[in-house]
Amino acid sequence: MRSTVTRMLIFVLCISAFICGITGFIYYLSLESKRDVIKTREADKVNLLKKTITGDLKFVVSDLMILSNHYELKMFLEDGNNERKANLVKLFVEFAEQRMLYHQIRFINEKGMEVVRVNYDGVSVVVPDDKLQNKSNRYYFTDAVKLAKGEIYVSPFDLNIEHGGIERPLRPMIRFCSPVLNKNGLVKGVIVLNYLGERLISDFESGAAGLLGKPMILNKNGFWIYAGNPDVEWAFMYDDRKDLKFGSQFPEAWAGISKTETGQFLAHDGLFTFATVHPILDQWEKGGRTGKWYKFSIARLKLIDNYWKIVSYVPRATLNMGYRKLAARLLAMFFAVAALLYALSLYFCPVYKNAVRKWGTE
């Protein structure tokens, strides 16, 4: 009798396991399909974020070229009198108020001294001559003044510096620069547009609303520009925070992201989706590489282009959430099916019912 009961129990358990296995396999395929949907959606959103940023920057490049080749600037270089300077100031004020994109519009001469500067923070303010600063030691000037006619310099995305210190409250900034040449082909200075980085970050946050993953912007050295966490953002601007890098927290992911333009991979920490934004290169390629503004060779362009990485990070725990639920459901299903089959066998199988009764009295 014991062998009959044992065989029936084994049969019930095997049938239960088989049913749960089939159900689990179907559910697993469903989860894998959902994971594929997540991958596709994250990739689409990251690419859309890249297009949003490059679209914003397109107008900045256009404005820079307009100003650096403007008639009023050329006349000022020729005459340099107060009337010409007043016309140049008026031009900068109109640009600042119409665009509302630039914290500063400046003309810096070849020695690094600000000649005309208009600040914009809701209203335009013309900086008086005695408040103009020498920027000859600032990296964006030293790099931009070496460029050829028609070339563009885009600074790293960082925080604005005033009088040698980080401006408070923090003001994210990207400087777009282009050299200004006189009629003899000599560099006489640089036009600098301080693009308000808050605008780009705000557009990025809005566009990232549909991401399942955590959105980030990294500079080319792996520091966070945007992370949704002010404690780790802009760490490269502070001497005591230089160890706060994406690569320190996600070394495996950074090894792949830093070497590839666009991609997606599943690492130990989770799913990473990324794309690279080149402020100059992207515009140059969109223009069919023939635009009159872009005088670069591709090698030269890549050398001076300061790029950023857009990253979406979905933790593995989020990806595996469905699989943990699957395991719990299968376990519960297994015991429920086993109990149901056991009860049905007792009800519909008299032989087995008698065997169980006798087995229990022995």
C-alpha positions in Angstrom: 0.0 0.0 0.0 2.8 2.4 0.8 4.3 1.9 -2.7 0.9 2.7 -4.2 0.7 5.9 -2.2 4.3 6.8 -3.0 3.8 6.3 -6.7 0.7 8.4 -6.7 2.4 11.2 -4.8 5.3 11.1 -7.3 2.9 11.2 -10.2 1.0 14.2 -8.7 4.3 16.0 -8.1 5.6 15.3 -11.6 2.3 16.5 -13.2 2.4 19.6 -11.0 6.0 20.3 -12.0 5.3 19.8 -15.6 2.3 22.2 -15.6 4.3 24.8 -13.7 7.2 24.4 -16.0 5.1 25.0 -19.1 3.5 28.0 -17.5 6.8 29.3 -16.3 8.4 29.0 -19.7 5.5 31.0 -21.2 5.8 33.6 -18.5 9.6 33.8 -19.0 9.2 34.5 -22.7 6.7 37.2 -21.8 9.3 38.8 -19.4 12.0 38.5 -22.0 9.7 40.3 -24.4 9.1 43.0 -21.9 12.9 43.4 -21.4 13.3 43.8 -25.1 10.6 46.5 -25.1 12.6 48.2 -22.3 15.8 48.1 -24.3 14.1 49.5 -27.4 12.3 52.2 -25.5 15.5 53.3 -23.7 17.5 53.4 -26.9 14.8 55.5 -28.7 14.6 57.9 -25.8 18.3 58.4 -25.5 18.6 59.1 -29.3 15.7 61.5 -29.0 17.5 63.3 -26.1 20.6 63.6 -28.3 18.5 65.2 -31.0 17.0 67.6 -28.5 20.4 68.8 -27.4 21.9 69.1 -30.8 18.9 70.9 -32.0 19.3 73.5 -29.2 23.0 73.9 -30.0 22.3 74.4 -33.7 20.9 77.9 -33.1 23.9 78.8 -30.9 26.4 78.0 -33.7 24.3 80.0 -36.1 24.2 83.0 -33.8 28.0 82.8 -33.3 28.7 82.8 -37.0 26.3 85.8 -37.5 28.0 87.9 -34.9 31.6 87.0 -35.8 30.9 88.1 -39.4 28.6 91.0 -38.6 29.0 94.3 -40.4 29.0 96.3 -37.1 31.8 94.3 -35.7 33.9 94.7 -38.9 33.3 98.4 -38.9 34.4 98.6 -35.2 37.6 96.8 -36.1 38.2 99.3 -38.9 37.4 102.6 -37.0 37.3 101.7 -33.3 35.6 104.9 -32.5 32.9 105.4 -29.8 30.1 105.5 -32.4 31.1 102.1 -33.8 31.4 100.7 -30.3 27.9 102.0 -29.4 26.5 100.3 -32.5 28.2 97.0 -31.5 26.8 97.3 -28.0 23.3 97.8 -29.4 23.7 94.7 -31.6 24.7 92.6 -28.6 21.9 93.9 -26.5 19.3 93.1 -29.2 20.8 89.6 -29.6 20.6 89.0 -25.9 17.1 90.1 -25.5 15.7 88.4 -28.6 17.4 85.0 -28.0 17.3 84.9 -24.2 19.8 82.0 -24.4 23.1 83.8 -23.4 24.2 84.9 -20.0 27.0 86.9 -21.7 27.8 88.1 -25.2 31.3 89.4 -25.5 34.0 90.7 -27.8 37.4 90.0 -26.4 40.4 91.5 -28.1 43.5 89.6 -29.2 45.2 90.4 -25.8 42.4 88.8 -23.9 40.8 92.0 -22.7 37.0 92.3 -22.8 36.1 95.2 -25.1 32.3 94.8 -25.2 30.3 92.7 -22.8 26.5 92.4 -22.4 25.1 90.4 -19.5 21.6 89.0 -19.6 19.6 87.7 -16.7 16.1 88.6 -17.6 17.2 92.0 -18.6 20.3 93.2 -20.5 23.1 94.9 -18.7 26.0 96.6 -20.5 29.1 96.2 -18.4 30.9 99.5 -18.1 34.5 99.8 -19.2 35.9 99.9 -15.7 34.3 96.6 -14.9 35.5 94.7 -17.9 37.9 91.9 -17.1 41.1 90.4 -18.7 40.4 86.8 -19.8 43.9 86.1 -21.3 44.5 83.2 -18.9 41.1 81.6 -19.4 41.2 78.3 -21.4 38.4 79.2 -23.8 40.2 82.4 -24.9 43.6 80.8 -25.3 42.1 78.0 -27.3 39.8 80.1 -29.5 42.3 82.8 -30.4 44.4 80.2 -32.1 41.7 79.1 -34.5 41.5 79.9 -38.2 38.7 82.0 -39.7 35.4 80.1 -39.7 36.5 77.7 -37.0 34.5 77.2 -33.8 35.5 76.4 -30.3 33.1 74.9 -27.8 34.2 74.8 -24.2 33.7 72.0 -21.8 30.3 72.2 -20.1 31.2 73.7 -16.7 30.3 76.4 -14.2 30.7 80.1 -14.7 33.8 81.7 -13.2 33.7 85.3 -12.1 36.8 87.1 -10.7 38.6 83.8 -10.3 35.9 82.0 -8.4 32.8 79.8 -9.1 29.8 82.0 -9.4 27.0 81.6 -6.8 24.4 80.4 -7.2 25.9 77.9 -9.6 25.5 78.8 -13.2 26.1 76.0 -15.7 27.7 77.4 -18.9 29.0 76.4 -22.3 31.1 79.0 -24.2 30.9 79.1 -27.9 33.8 81.1 -29.5 35.1 82.0 -32.9 38.0 84.3 -33.9 37.4 87.6 -35.5 39.8 88.7 -38.3 40.3 92.1 -39.8 40.5 92.8 -43.6 44.2 91.9 -43.6 43.5 88.4 -42.2 44.9 89.2 -38.7 43.1 87.8 -35.6 41.9 90.9 -33.7 39.9 89.0 -31.0 37.2 86.5 -30.2 33.4 86.5 -30.1 32.2 84.6 -27.0 28.7 83.4 -26.4 28.1 82.1 -22.8 25.2 79.8 -23.5 23.0 79.2 -20.5 23.4 75.6 -19.6 20.3 75.6 -17.4 18.3 75.7 -20.7 20.0 72.6 -22.0 19.6 70.8 -18.7 15.9 71.8 -18.4 15.2 70.5 -21.9 17.1 67.3 -21.0 15.1 66.7 -17.9 11.8 67.3 -19.7 12.8 64.9 -22.5 14.0 62.2 -20.0 10.6 62.0 -18.3 9.7 58.8 -20.2 12.9 57.0 -19.4 12.6 53.9 -17.1 16.3 54.3 -16.4 18.2 57.0 -14.5 19.2 59.8 -16.9 22.7 61.3 -16.8 25.0 63.6 -18.8 28.7 62.9 -18.5 31.6 64.9 -19.8 34.3 63.2 -21.8 36.3 62.5 -18.7 33.4 60.7 -17.0 32.3 63.4 -14.5 28.6 64.0 -14.0 27.2 67.2 -15.5 23.7 66.0 -14.7 22.8 63.1 -12.4 19.7 64.2 -10.6 22.0 64.4 -7.5 23.7 67.7 -6.8 26.2 65.9 -4.5 28.0 64.3 -7.5 27.4 66.9 -10.2 30.3 69.3 -11.3 32.8 67.4 -9.1 35.6 68.3 -11.6 35.2 71.9 -10.6 36.4 71.2 -7.1 39.8 70.0 -6.0 38.4 67.9 -3.2 35.8 66.1 -5.3 37.9 64.9 -8.3 37.3 61.2 -7.3 33.5 61.5 -7.8 33.3 60.0 -11.3 31.0 57.7 -13.1 33.8 55.3 -13.8 34.5 55.0 -10.0 31.0 53.8 -9.4 30.5 51.9 -12.7 34.0 50.9 -13.9 32.7 48.1 -16.2 30.1 50.4 -17.8 32.5 53.3 -18.3 35.0 51.0 -20.0 32.5 50.4 -22.7 30.8 53.8 -22.8 34.1 55.8 -23.0 35.3 53.9 -26.1 32.0 53.8 -28.1 29.9 56.5 -29.7 26.5 54.9 -29.2 25.3 51.6 -27.8 23.6 49.5 -25.2 24.8 46.6 -23.0 23.8 44.7 -20.0 26.6 44.9 -17.3 26.8 43.5 -13.8 25.1 46.7 -12.4 22.3 46.8 -15.0 21.3 48.0 -18.4 23.2 51.0 -19.8 22.1 52.9 -22.9 24.2 55.8 -24.2 24.8 58.2 -27.0 27.5 60.8 -27.6 26.8 64.5 -28.3 29.5 66.4 -30.3 28.5 70.1 -30.2 30.5 70.8 -33.4 30.9 67.5 -35.2 27.2 66.8 -35.1 26.4 70.2 -36.7 29.1 69.7 -39.3 27.8 66.3 -40.4 24.2 67.6 -40.5 25.4 70.3 -42.9 26.7 67.6 -45.3 30.3 68.6 -44.4 30.1 71.4 -46.9 28.7 74.3 -44.8 30.6 77.5 -45.2 30.9 77.9 -41.5 32.8 74.6 -41.0 36.3 75.0 -42.2 37.7 72.0 -40.2 39.4 68.9 -41.3 37.8 65.9 -39.6 41.0 65.2 -37.6 41.2 68.8 -36.4 37.5 68.9 -35.6 37.7 65.8 -33.4 40.7 67.1 -31.6 39.0 70.3 -30.4 35.4 69.0 -30.0 34.3 68.7 -26.4 31.8 65.9 -26.4 29.3 64.7 -23.8 27.7 61.3 -23.1 24.0 60.9 -22.5 23.4 57.8 -20.4 20.3 55.9 -19.2 20.9 53.4 -16.4 18.4 50.8 -15.4 19.5 48.9 -12.3 19.6 45.1 -12.5 17.2 45.0 -9.6 14.6 46.8 -11.7 15.2 44.5 -14.7 15.0 41.4 -12.4 11.9 42.4 -10.6 9.7 40.4 -12.9 11.9 37.3 -12.5 11.6 37.4 -8.7 7.9 37.6 -9.1 8.0 34.7 -11.5 9.9 32.5 -9.0 7.4 33.3 -6.2 4.4 32.7 -8.5 5.8 29.4 -9.8 6.4 28.1 -6.2 2.9 29.1 -5.1 1.5 27.5 -8.3 3.4 24.3 -7.8 2.0 23.8 -4.3 -1.5 24.8 -5.4 -1.5 22.4 -8.3 -0.1 19.6 -6.2 -2.7 20.1 -3.5 -5.5 20.2 -6.1 -4.3 17.1 -7.9 -4.0 15.3 -4.6 -7.5 16.2 -3.6 -8.9 15.2 -7.0 -7.1 11.9 -6.8 -8.6 11.2 -3.4 -12.1 12.0 -4.7 -12.0 10.3 -8.1 -9.7 7.3 -7.5 -11.3 4.7 -5.0 -8.2 2.5 -5.2 -6.0 5.3 -4.2 -8.5 6.4 -1.6 -8.5 2.9 0.0 -4.7 2.7 -0.2 -4.4 6.0 1.7 -6.9 4.8 4.3 -5.2 1.5 4.8 -1.7 3.2 4.8 -2.9 5.5 7.5 -4.1 2.6 9.8 -1.0 0.5 9.4 
